[in-house]
Amino acid sequence: SPASPAGGVRAGDTLSLPAVWTGVALFFVLTGVETTAGQWSYTLFIEGRGVFPSTAGLWVSVYWGSLTVGRIVFGFVVDRLGVVSSLRGCMLGVMLGSALIWWNMTDLLGFLGLTLIGFALAPLFPLLVLYTPKRLGAAHAPNAIGFQVAAAGLGLALLPGLAGILADSLGLESIGPFLLIASVAMFLLHEVIVSRKP
């Protein structure tokens, strides 16, 4: 294992910390939720719910735009709310948005749920990276962030595929509960990280 330039900490030493693995799992789920919502909502809306393609396309664009808007907004307010409170609130927002998509009371509520997911996901990745040195210490942070980013890449590649397999076997309406279960898992992983030391 090569030494980390920051403090001579080897990658294997960083991986021996349980909190690192929890963080890796969190990043895996986080990017999986983000990509699944962005990739499968269009198909869910037009094929599963009969929404016009132009309308579905508009709301998927709003979803991706809300990620940008959310990062700008939270850039101004996170100092007032605090990092941990911001993370918790945003993860609860993702859960609520996923529940609205699953509930499917009206098309509008589904669209607003998708938008809420995007807005609430927006600050999570940068805030979790920012919080890593405080959680693990400056020496372990470079290695840990590298593992987290690698896990994020796996999450965005694998979880949408898993959602597609479930949609194929259970129907497109399984996308809503899939997003909700994944967002609950994300929240619980974060709570484990916050509640324990490395």
N, CA, C and O of each residue as an XYZ file, in Angstrom:
792
protein
N       0.840     -1.195      0.000
C       0.000      0.000      0.000
C       0.872      1.241      0.000
O       1.707      1.413      0.888
N       0.687      2.113     -0.994
C       1.512      3.329     -1.035
C       1.159      4.260      0.105
O       0.018      4.293      0.566
N       2.154      5.020      0.557
C       1.930      5.981      1.645
C       1.181      7.193      1.118
O       1.362      7.592     -0.032
N       0.356      7.766      1.946
C      -0.338      9.002      1.596
C       0.614     10.168      1.739
O       1.327     10.253      2.739
N       0.651     11.076      0.763
C       1.544     12.223      0.864
C       1.215     13.140      2.033
O       2.081     13.883      2.493
N      -0.025     13.101      2.523
C      -0.416     14.044      3.571
C       0.270     13.749      4.885
O       0.668     14.672      5.596
N       0.414     12.486      5.219
C       0.987     12.216      6.533
C       1.611     10.849      6.659
O       1.781     10.358      7.774
N       1.957     10.218      5.554
C       2.585      8.914      5.609
C       1.642      7.791      5.996
O       2.106      6.708      6.351
N       0.323      8.009      5.940
C      -0.639      6.972      6.289
C      -0.870      6.092      5.079
O      -1.172      6.574      3.988
N      -0.726      4.799      5.288
C      -0.922      3.865      4.185
C      -2.410      3.613      3.957
O      -3.228      3.728      4.870
N      -2.736      3.266      2.714
C      -4.133      3.013      2.362
C      -4.713      1.895      3.212
O      -5.874      1.963      3.614
N      -3.923      0.870      3.490
C      -4.407     -0.233      4.310
C      -4.745      0.197      5.728
O      -5.693     -0.308      6.329
N      -3.957      1.141      6.263
C      -4.251      1.657      7.600
C      -5.584      2.415      7.607
O      -6.367      2.308      8.550
N      -5.821      3.173      6.549
C      -7.090      3.892      6.451
C      -8.254      2.915      6.336
O      -9.297      3.109      6.961
N      -8.079      1.877      5.547
C      -9.154      0.901      5.363
C      -9.436      0.089      6.623
O     -10.476     -0.562      6.720
N      -8.526      0.122      7.578
C      -8.764     -0.612      8.827
C      -9.748      0.120      9.747
O     -10.185     -0.436     10.755
N     -10.094      1.352      9.405
C     -11.039      2.120     10.210
C     -12.476      1.795      9.789
O     -12.818      1.982      8.621
N     -13.316      1.320     10.692
C     -14.705      1.006     10.322
C     -15.454      2.203      9.733
O     -16.281      2.033      8.836
N     -15.175      3.398     10.224
C     -15.870      4.588      9.723
C     -15.594      4.827      8.248
O     -16.425      5.403      7.546
N     -14.438      4.391      7.773
C     -14.115      4.552      6.355
C     -15.065      3.708      5.508
O     -15.570      4.167      4.483
N     -15.303      2.476      5.943
C     -16.190      1.598      5.188
C     -17.633      2.104      5.201
O     -18.356      1.970      4.214
N     -18.037      2.679      6.317
C     -19.378      3.263      6.373
C     -19.474      4.430      5.390
O     -20.475      4.577      4.688
N     -18.435      5.253      5.344
C     -18.411      6.352      4.395
C     -18.411      5.876      2.953
O     -19.076      6.467      2.102
N     -17.669      4.812      2.674
C     -17.648      4.238      1.329
C     -19.055      3.786      0.928
O     -19.506      4.052     -0.186
N     -19.743      3.100      1.847
C     -21.108      2.647      1.562
C     -22.042      3.829      1.336
O     -22.911      3.780      0.466
N     -21.867      4.890      2.117
C     -22.711      6.069      1.978
C     -22.540      6.715      0.603
O     -23.530      7.070     -0.037
N     -21.320      6.869      0.151
C     -21.079      7.465     -1.166
C     -21.617      6.572     -2.279
O     -22.124      7.070     -3.284
N     -21.509      5.265     -2.106
C     -22.043      4.318     -3.085
C     -23.547      4.523     -3.248
O     -24.049      4.605     -4.369
N     -24.258      4.603     -2.133
C     -25.714      4.757     -2.180
C     -26.092      6.154     -2.679
O     -27.025      6.298     -3.469
N     -25.380      7.171     -2.225
C     -25.691      8.554     -2.591
C     -25.711      8.752     -4.098
O     -26.698      9.240     -4.648
N     -24.637      8.381     -4.765
C     -24.587      8.600     -6.214
C     -25.530      7.651     -6.946
O     -26.019      7.970     -8.030
N     -25.787      6.475     -6.348
C     -26.761      5.572     -6.942
C     -28.158      6.165     -6.942
O     -28.886      6.043     -7.927
N     -28.538      6.807     -5.844
C     -29.845      7.467     -5.765
C     -29.917      8.608     -6.781
O     -30.902      8.743     -7.508
N     -28.871      9.420     -6.822
C     -28.865     10.567     -7.738
C     -29.028     10.130     -9.186
O     -29.816     10.714     -9.930
N     -28.280      9.096     -9.588
C     -28.318      8.647    -10.978
C     -29.603      7.897    -11.293
O     -30.163      8.057    -12.378
N     -30.077      7.080    -10.358
C     -31.328      6.349    -10.585
C     -32.489      7.314    -10.789
O     -33.294      7.139    -11.704
N     -32.575      8.336     -9.932
C     -33.655      9.316    -10.086
C     -33.568     10.016    -11.432
O     -34.586     10.224    -12.092
N     -32.370     10.376    -11.841
C     -32.209     11.093    -13.104
C     -32.432     10.232    -14.323
O     -32.943     10.717    -15.333
N     -32.059      8.951    -14.255
C     -32.145      8.094    -15.436
C     -33.487      7.390    -15.589
O     -33.937      7.162    -16.711
N     -34.129      7.044    -14.482
C     -35.332      6.224    -14.573
C     -36.635      7.004    -14.458
O     -37.695      6.477    -14.796
N     -36.582      8.230    -13.996
C     -37.835      8.972    -13.815
C     -38.530      9.231    -15.151
O     -39.757      9.173    -15.225
N     -37.777      9.512    -16.188
C     -38.390      9.764    -17.499
C     -39.175      8.540    -17.963
O     -40.323      8.654    -18.392
N     -38.549      7.377    -17.874
C     -39.216      6.140    -18.291
C     -40.427      5.860    -17.410
O     -41.481      5.459    -17.905
N     -40.276      6.070    -16.113
C     -41.396      5.869    -15.197
C     -42.565      6.767    -15.562
O     -43.709      6.314    -15.595
N     -42.290      8.035    -15.835
C     -43.363      8.986    -16.121
C     -44.066      8.686    -17.448
O     -45.295      8.723    -17.513
N     -43.309      8.390    -18.502
C     -43.973      8.249    -19.806
C     -44.514      6.830    -20.021
O     -45.617      6.674    -20.546
N     -43.768      5.802    -19.628
C     -44.216      4.433    -19.877
C     -45.070      3.887    -18.744
O     -45.992      3.106    -18.981
N     -44.773      4.290    -17.519
C     -45.524      3.773    -16.389
C     -46.756      4.595    -16.059
O     -47.743      4.060    -15.554
N     -46.709      5.905    -16.342
C     -47.799      6.788    -15.907
C     -48.460      7.572    -17.030
O     -49.375      8.354    -16.776
N     -48.019      7.380    -18.251
C     -48.682      7.993    -19.395
C     -48.492      9.488    -19.532
O     -49.315     10.158    -20.157
N     -47.425     10.026    -18.962
C     -47.135     11.457    -19.090
C     -46.605     11.728    -20.495
O     -45.874     10.911    -21.055
N     -46.975     12.876    -21.065
C     -46.433     13.247    -22.373
C     -44.913     13.330    -22.304
O     -44.367     13.849    -21.331
N     -44.221     12.825    -23.328
C     -42.748     12.867    -23.309
C     -42.174     14.267    -23.104
O     -41.173     14.432    -22.407
N     -42.805     15.275    -23.709
C     -42.281     16.637    -23.550
C     -42.392     17.104    -22.100
O     -41.501     17.784    -21.592
N     -43.495     16.734    -21.433
C     -43.665     17.114    -20.032
C     -42.683     16.378    -19.146
O     -42.064     16.970    -18.261
N     -42.543     15.082    -19.389
C     -41.591     14.291    -18.600
C     -40.170     14.798    -18.803
O     -39.398     14.894    -17.849
N     -39.825     15.122    -20.047
C     -38.494     15.636    -20.333
C     -38.217     16.956    -19.634
O     -37.114     17.203    -19.147
N     -39.254     17.810    -19.593
C     -39.109     19.089    -18.900
C     -38.791     18.872    -17.424
O     -37.894     19.520    -16.884
N     -39.518     17.966    -16.767
C     -39.324     17.769    -15.329
C     -38.028     17.049    -15.007
O     -37.447     17.261    -13.942
N     -37.570     16.201    -15.915
C     -36.247     15.599    -15.705
C     -35.175     16.681    -15.830
O     -34.189     16.666    -15.093
N     -35.364     17.618    -16.758
C     -34.426     18.745    -16.868
C     -34.464     19.600    -15.609
O     -33.429     20.075    -15.143
N     -35.672     19.798    -15.057
C     -35.790     20.541    -13.800
C     -35.047     19.812    -12.689
O     -34.409     20.444    -11.847
N     -35.127     18.484    -12.682
C     -34.393     17.701    -11.676
C     -32.901     18.009    -11.735
O     -32.292     18.341    -10.719
N     -32.318     17.901    -12.917
C     -30.878     18.142    -13.033
C     -30.552     19.603    -12.726
O     -29.514     19.899    -12.135
N     -31.437     20.508    -13.124
C     -31.216     21.918    -12.804
C     -31.290     22.191    -11.312
O     -30.568     23.042    -10.793
N     -32.171     21.461    -10.618
C     -32.309     21.670     -9.174
C     -31.052     21.268     -8.419
O     -30.786     21.786     -7.335
N     -30.279     20.351     -8.982
C     -28.986     20.014     -8.374
C     -28.057     21.227     -8.379
O     -27.366     21.501     -7.398
N     -28.052     21.939     -9.486
C     -27.218     23.139     -9.575
C     -27.727     24.232     -8.646
O     -26.956     24.846     -7.910
N     -29.042     24.469     -8.690
C     -29.627     25.504     -7.836
C     -29.393     25.183     -6.365
O     -29.065     26.067     -5.574
N     -29.564     23.913     -6.004
C     -29.362     23.506     -4.609
C     -27.954     23.772     -4.126
O     -27.762     24.208     -2.991
N     -26.974     23.520     -4.959
C     -25.585     23.766     -4.539
C     -25.332     25.253     -4.336
O     -24.597     25.641     -3.427
N     -25.925     26.072     -5.163
C     -25.768     27.517     -4.987
C     -26.438     27.969     -3.695
O     -25.843     28.699     -2.903
N     -27.680     27.532     -3.487
C     -28.435     27.952     -2.302
C     -27.736     27.499     -1.028
O     -27.547     28.293     -0.107
N     -27.353     26.238     -0.971
C     -26.745     25.732      0.258
C     -25.351     26.306      0.486
O     -24.851     26.305      1.611
N     -24.726     26.796     -0.579
C     -23.454     27.481     -0.389
C     -23.589     28.711      0.492
O     -22.634     29.122      1.150
N     -24.783     29.296      0.500
C     -25.030     30.486      1.313
C     -25.556     30.157      2.707
O     -25.355     30.934      3.640
N     -26.229     29.011      2.862
C     -26.930     28.761      4.134
C     -26.283     27.694      5.012
O     -26.638     27.572      6.184
N     -25.348     26.922      4.475
C     -24.822     25.800      5.257
C     -24.061     26.274      6.491
O     -24.057     25.585      7.511
N     -23.419     27.434      6.417
C     -22.696     27.937      7.588
C     -23.648     28.256      8.737
O     -23.290     28.101      9.905
N     -24.837     28.692      8.414
C     -25.820     28.989      9.460
C     -26.435     27.717     10.035
O     -26.685     27.629     11.237
N     -26.676     26.733      9.169
C     -27.333     25.504      9.619
C     -26.371     24.514     10.257
O     -26.771     23.729     11.116
N     -25.110     24.541      9.848
C     -24.142     23.545     10.277
C     -24.114     22.379      9.302
O     -25.115     22.073      8.654
N     -22.961     21.734      9.205
C     -22.796     20.665      8.217
C     -23.696     19.479      8.538
O     -24.424     19.004      7.666
N     -23.657     18.995      9.778
C     -24.424     17.793     10.125
C     -25.921     18.047      9.993
O     -26.643     17.200      9.467
N     -26.396     19.187     10.456
C     -27.822     19.505     10.331
C     -28.224     19.630      8.868
O     -29.305     19.186      8.481
N     -27.367     20.227      8.057
C     -27.662     20.343      6.624
C     -27.745     18.969      5.980
O     -28.648     18.706      5.185
N     -26.806     18.089      6.319
C     -26.817     16.737      5.761
C     -28.082     15.990      6.162
O     -28.726     15.352      5.329
N     -28.433     16.071      7.435
C     -29.647     15.377      7.895
C     -30.892     15.917      7.198
O     -31.719     15.153      6.699
N     -31.013     17.239      7.171
C     -32.191     17.838      6.554
C     -32.312     17.480      5.087
O     -33.406     17.188      4.603
N     -31.197     17.500      4.379
C     -31.235     17.176      2.954
C     -31.569     15.706      2.725
O     -32.310     15.376      1.799
N     -31.034     14.830      3.554
C     -31.356     13.407      3.396
C     -32.824     13.143      3.689
O     -33.443     12.301      3.037
N     -33.385     13.844      4.653
C     -34.826     13.732      4.897
C     -35.619     14.255      3.695
O     -36.671     13.716      3.353
N     -35.101     15.308      3.060
C     -35.734     15.823      1.854
C     -35.727     14.812      0.720
O     -36.708     14.690     -0.013
N     -34.619     14.084      0.573
C     -34.553     13.033     -0.452
C     -35.578     11.941     -0.149
O     -36.244     11.439     -1.054
N     -35.698     11.578      1.124
C     -36.683     10.564      1.513
C     -38.106     11.033      1.200
O     -38.913     10.262      0.680
N     -38.413     12.283      1.513
C     -39.736     12.819      1.245
C     -40.029     12.854     -0.252
O     -41.114     12.468     -0.685
N     -39.064     13.315     -1.035
C     -39.250     13.345     -2.482
C     -39.464     11.956     -3.060
O     -40.291     11.775     -3.954
N     -38.723     10.969     -2.556
C     -38.894      9.587     -3.022
C     -40.274      9.065     -2.655
O     -40.904      8.355     -3.439
N     -40.745      9.419     -1.455
C     -42.078      8.993     -1.033
C     -43.158      9.598     -1.920
O     -44.150      8.935     -2.223
N     -42.977     10.856     -2.342
C     -43.948     11.496     -3.225
C     -43.989     10.813     -4.588
O     -45.059     10.657     -5.175
N     -42.829     10.409     -5.089
C     -42.801      9.677     -6.359
C     -43.513      8.337     -6.209
O     -44.284      7.945     -7.084
N     -43.262      7.637     -5.116
C     -43.893      6.336     -4.886
C     -45.405      6.491     -4.696
O     -46.187      5.700     -5.224
N     -45.807      7.513     -3.939
C     -47.215      7.714     -3.615
C     -48.059      7.875     -4.878
O     -49.145      7.305     -4.984
N     -47.551      8.658     -5.837
C     -48.197      8.811     -7.139
C     -49.646      9.282     -7.009
O     -50.529      8.805     -7.722
N     -49.875     10.206     -6.108
C     -51.231     10.748     -5.937
C     -51.645     11.544     -7.177
O     -52.752     11.371     -7.686
N     -50.764     12.407     -7.655
C     -50.973     13.140     -8.908
C     -49.636     13.237     -9.618
O     -48.580     13.073     -9.007
N     -49.694     13.506    -10.915
C     -48.447     13.691    -11.664
C     -47.638     14.845    -11.094
O     -46.414     14.761    -10.993
N     -48.325     15.927    -10.721
C     -47.626     17.102    -10.210
C     -46.841     16.773     -8.943
O     -45.702     17.213     -8.786
N     -47.443     16.002     -8.041
C     -46.722     15.631     -6.824
C     -45.493     14.785     -7.147
O     -44.454     14.920     -6.501
N     -45.612     13.920     -8.141
C     -44.449     13.145     -8.567
C     -43.351     14.034     -9.122
O     -42.170     13.832     -8.841
N     -43.757     15.032     -9.923
C     -42.769     15.966    -10.475
C     -42.102     16.772     -9.359
O     -40.886     16.959     -9.361
N     -42.902     17.243     -8.415
C     -42.345     18.018     -7.305
C     -41.449     17.146     -6.433
O     -40.435     17.619     -5.918
N     -41.819     15.867     -6.264
C     -40.968     14.948     -5.519
C     -39.613     14.776     -6.182
O     -38.582     14.759     -5.510
N     -39.619     14.648     -7.513
C     -38.364     14.520     -8.252
C     -37.512     15.775     -8.089
O     -36.302     15.687     -7.885
N     -38.147     16.942     -8.181
C     -37.423     18.207     -8.014
C     -36.837     18.317     -6.612
O     -35.701     18.760     -6.440
N     -37.615     17.912     -5.613
C     -37.124     17.950     -4.235
C     -35.925     17.029     -4.054
O     -34.968     17.384     -3.366
N     -35.970     15.865     -4.659
C     -34.821     14.949     -4.575
C     -33.573     15.633     -5.116
O     -32.519     15.598     -4.481
N     -33.685     16.255     -6.285
C     -32.525     16.919     -6.875
C     -31.995     18.038     -6.006
O     -30.790     18.147     -5.781
N     -32.911     18.879     -5.513
C     -32.495     20.008     -4.677
C     -31.838     19.519     -3.387
O     -30.836     20.084     -2.950
N     -32.399     18.466     -2.774
C     -31.866     17.970     -1.504
C     -30.575     17.197     -1.684
O     -29.737     17.184     -0.782
N     -30.396     16.557     -2.817
C     -29.143     15.833     -3.076
C     -27.982     16.791     -3.340
O     -26.823     16.440     -3.118
N     -28.289     17.985     -3.809
C     -27.275     18.898     -4.332
C     -26.051     19.077     -3.428
O     -24.928     18.941     -3.913
N     -26.221     19.377     -2.133
C     -25.032     19.651     -1.320
C     -24.405     18.415     -0.684
O     -23.355     18.525     -0.052
N     -25.020     17.245     -0.832
C     -24.568     16.094     -0.046
C     -23.144     15.668     -0.378
O     -22.323     15.498      0.523
N     -22.846     15.496     -1.654
C     -21.518     15.032     -2.030
C     -20.421     15.998     -1.547
O     -19.487     15.566     -0.872
N     -20.517     17.296     -1.879
C     -19.452     18.195     -1.413
C     -19.376     18.318      0.107
O     -18.282     18.420      0.662
N     -20.525     18.310      0.787
C     -20.483     18.425      2.248
C     -19.876     17.185      2.892
O     -19.139     17.297      3.872
N     -20.172     16.017      2.358
C     -19.592     14.787      2.916
C     -18.082     14.739      2.698
O     -17.338     14.277      3.563
N     -17.640     15.215      1.546
C     -16.185     15.299      1.317
C     -15.565     16.303      2.282
O     -14.516     16.044      2.872
N     -16.220     17.447      2.437
C     -15.730     18.486      3.354
C     -15.635     17.968      4.781
O     -14.711     18.327      5.511
N     -16.576     17.133      5.183
C     -16.661     16.638      6.558
C     -15.679     15.499      6.829
O     -15.427     15.180      7.991
N     -15.122     14.884      5.796
C     -14.252     13.713      5.974
C     -13.021     13.994      6.824
O     -12.735     13.198      7.719
N     -12.264     15.087      6.603
C     -11.105     15.326      7.468
C     -11.480     15.511      8.937
O     -10.737     15.082      9.820
N     -12.604     16.135      9.208
C     -13.021     16.322     10.590
C     -13.356     14.975     11.235
O     -13.096     14.762     12.420
N     -13.930     14.079     10.446
C     -14.327     12.781     10.953
C     -13.147     11.847     11.169
O     -13.085     11.131     12.169
N     -12.221     11.858     10.233
C     -11.152     10.856     10.227
C      -9.770     11.420     10.522
O      -8.826     10.664     10.751
N      -9.648     12.735     10.519
C      -8.344     13.351     10.715
C      -7.678     13.644      9.382
O      -7.946     12.988      8.376
N      -6.811     14.635      9.396
C      -6.167     15.088      8.158
C      -5.300     14.017      7.531
O      -5.181     13.969      6.307
N      -4.687     13.150      8.337
C      -3.782     12.142      7.794
C      -4.522     11.088      6.975
O      -4.048     10.670      5.919
N      -5.679     10.663      7.462
C      -6.449      9.627      6.761
C      -7.351     10.189      5.669
O      -7.787      9.444      4.792
N      -7.638     11.483      5.706
C      -8.629     12.065      4.797
C      -8.309     11.863      3.317
O      -9.215     11.492      2.571
N      -7.071     12.082      2.838
C      -6.829     11.898      1.397
C      -7.144     10.482      0.921
O      -7.771     10.301     -0.123
N      -6.707      9.475      1.691
C      -7.021      8.102      1.311
C      -8.520      7.855      1.344
O      -9.084      7.281      0.413
N      -9.169      8.296      2.434
C     -10.593      8.040      2.602
C     -11.406      8.694      1.488
O     -12.330      8.082      0.951
N     -11.067      9.924      1.141
C     -11.789     10.612      0.071
C     -11.604      9.871     -1.249
O     -12.542      9.760     -2.038
N     -10.413      9.370     -1.486
C     -10.185      8.575     -2.698
C     -11.067      7.339     -2.749
O     -11.646      7.034     -3.792
N     -11.174      6.629     -1.638
C     -12.044      5.446     -1.592
C     -13.511      5.838     -1.750
O     -14.277      5.132     -2.406
N     -13.899      6.951     -1.153
C     -15.287      7.395     -1.258
C     -15.648      7.750     -2.697
O     -16.721      7.387     -3.180
N     -14.760      8.451     -3.372
C     -15.023      8.828     -4.760
C     -15.089      7.591     -5.650
O     -15.911      7.523     -6.564
N     -14.220      6.613     -5.383
C     -14.270      5.364     -6.143
C     -15.600      4.655     -5.916
O     -16.198      4.132     -6.857
N     -16.062      4.636     -4.663
C     -17.348      4.015     -4.357
C     -18.495      4.761     -5.019
O     -19.469      4.148     -5.455
N     -18.382      6.084     -5.096
C     -19.407      6.876     -5.776
C     -19.501      6.477     -7.246
O     -20.599      6.375     -7.794
N     -18.358      6.254     -7.881
C     -18.362      5.804     -9.274
C     -19.039      4.453     -9.440
O     -19.774      4.236    -10.404
N     -18.795      3.550     -8.506
C     -19.460      2.245     -8.550
C     -20.965      2.389     -8.333
O     -21.762      1.722     -8.993
N     -21.343      3.258     -7.410
C     -22.761      3.449     -7.121
C     -23.529      3.962     -8.315
O     -24.621      3.477     -8.611
N     -22.965      4.948     -9.011
C     -23.684      5.497    -10.162
C     -23.708      4.520    -11.325
O     -24.543      4.645    -12.220
N     -22.797      3.544    -11.324
C     -22.794      2.533    -12.378
C     -23.715      1.357    -12.059
O     -24.374      0.827    -12.953
N     -23.765      0.945    -10.787
C     -24.451     -0.296    -10.437
C     -25.888     -0.130     -9.967
O     -26.750     -0.915    -10.362
N     -26.172      0.865     -9.140
C     -27.515      0.964     -8.579
C     -28.594      1.262     -9.624
O     -29.679      0.688     -9.530
N     -28.355      2.131    -10.616
C     -29.383      2.286    -11.654
C     -29.638      0.989    -12.415
O     -30.766      0.721    -12.828
N     -28.594      0.184    -12.602
C     -28.776     -1.114    -13.242
C     -29.640     -2.039    -12.404
O     -30.503     -2.742    -12.930
N     -29.403     -2.035    -11.085
C     -30.225     -2.839    -10.188
C     -31.674     -2.362    -10.225
O     -32.598     -3.176    -10.237
N     -31.874     -1.041    -10.243
C     -33.232     -0.505    -10.354
C     -33.895     -0.957    -11.648
O     -35.092     -1.243    -11.666
N     -33.121     -1.023    -12.736
C     -33.659     -1.490    -14.002
C     -34.056     -2.962    -13.964
O     -35.077     -3.351    -14.532
N     -33.250     -3.773    -13.296
C     -33.590     -5.195    -13.152
C     -34.889     -5.351    -12.371
O     -35.750     -6.152    -12.736
N     -35.024     -4.583    -11.300
C     -36.261     -4.640    -10.512
C     -37.452     -4.136    -11.314
O     -38.539     -4.709    -11.239
N     -37.254     -3.061    -12.085
C     -38.346     -2.527    -12.902
C     -38.780     -3.539    -13.951
O     -39.964     -3.642    -14.272
N     -37.827     -4.277    -14.477
C     -38.149     -5.277    -15.491
C     -38.947     -6.434    -14.897
O     -39.853     -6.968    -15.539
N     -38.608     -6.814    -13.677
C     -39.277     -7.973    -13.073
C     -40.514     -7.605    -12.262
O     -41.451     -8.398    -12.181
N     -40.535     -6.411    -11.656
C     -41.637     -6.016    -10.774
C     -42.517     -4.918    -11.362
O     -43.612     -4.666    -10.860
N     -42.051     -4.271    -12.408
C     -42.781     -3.156    -13.001
C     -42.114     -1.834    -12.683
O     -41.356     -1.725    -11.719
N     -42.399     -0.831    -13.497
C     -41.754      0.470    -13.348
C     -42.090      1.162    -12.036
O     -41.309      1.979    -11.548
N     -43.244      0.846    -11.462
C     -43.608      1.487    -10.193
C     -42.690      1.068     -9.046
O     -42.765      1.645     -7.960
N     -41.831      0.082     -9.265
C     -40.854     -0.292     -8.233
C     -39.760      0.762     -8.077
O     -39.010      0.732     -7.101
N     -39.659      1.697     -9.035
C     -38.630      2.746     -8.947
C     -38.848      3.609     -7.702
O     -37.886      3.944     -7.011
N     -40.094      3.971     -7.409
C     -40.389      4.799     -6.235
C     -39.931      4.162     -4.935
O     -39.168      4.782     -4.194
N     -40.375      2.931     -4.627
C     -39.903      2.302     -3.395
C     -38.400      2.039     -3.386
O     -37.768      2.078     -2.331
N     -37.834      1.773     -4.549
C     -36.379      1.592     -4.618
C     -35.668      2.863     -4.161
O     -34.729      2.803     -3.368
N     -36.117      4.010     -4.664
C     -35.507      5.279     -4.271
C     -35.696      5.546     -2.780
O     -34.784      6.032     -2.110
N     -36.879      5.228     -2.265
C     -37.131      5.476     -0.854
C     -36.269      4.581      0.029
O     -35.680      5.056      1.000
N     -36.190      3.309     -0.293
C     -35.369      2.389      0.512
C     -33.902      2.808      0.468
O     -33.219      2.800      1.492
N     -33.420      3.175     -0.719
C     -32.027      3.604     -0.844
C     -31.766      4.889     -0.077
O     -30.707      5.043      0.531
N     -32.724      5.819     -0.096
C     -32.524      7.080      0.630
C     -32.592      6.863      2.139
O     -31.888      7.543      2.886
N     -33.421      5.933      2.601
C     -33.425      5.590      4.027
C     -32.090      4.973      4.420
O     -31.544      5.290      5.477
N     -31.561      4.093      3.570
C     -30.250      3.497      3.840
C     -29.172      4.567      3.906
O     -28.274      4.496      4.744
N     -29.256      5.549      3.035
C     -28.302      6.658      3.033
C     -28.362      7.421      4.355
O     -27.331      7.731      4.952
N     -29.571      7.717      4.799
C     -29.749      8.434      6.056
C     -29.182      7.623      7.231
O     -28.489      8.177      8.085
N     -29.468      6.335      7.276
C     -28.993      5.498      8.383
C     -27.471      5.375      8.382
O     -26.846      5.389      9.442
N     -26.882      5.257      7.215
C     -25.413      5.214      7.139
C     -24.805      6.506      7.674
O     -23.797      6.480      8.380
N     -25.418      7.625      7.336
C     -24.918      8.897      7.848
C     -25.034      8.954      9.358
O     -24.118      9.427     10.031
N     -26.150      8.476      9.902
C     -26.321      8.494     11.350
C     -25.297      7.608     12.046
O     -24.831      7.950     13.133
N     -24.944      6.498     11.455
C     -23.892      5.643     12.009
C     -22.565      6.398     12.028
O     -21.829      6.344     13.013
N     -22.267      7.093     10.950
C     -21.018      7.861     10.871
C     -20.968      8.933     11.944
O     -19.943      9.119     12.600
N     -22.084      9.641     12.121
C     -22.120     10.740     13.082
C     -22.014     10.220     14.523
O     -21.437     10.880     15.387
N     -22.573      9.040     14.769
C     -22.695      8.566     16.157
C     -21.465      7.854     16.694
O     -21.378      7.604     17.896
N     -20.505      7.519     15.822
C     -19.361      6.778     16.331
C     -18.061      7.389     15.874
O     -18.016      8.137     14.897
N     -17.005      7.065     16.590
C     -15.673      7.528     16.250
C     -15.059      6.546     15.258
O     -15.526      5.413     15.146
N     -14.011      6.966     14.531
C     -13.361      6.073     13.568
C     -12.857      4.803     14.234
O     -12.284      3.941     13.567
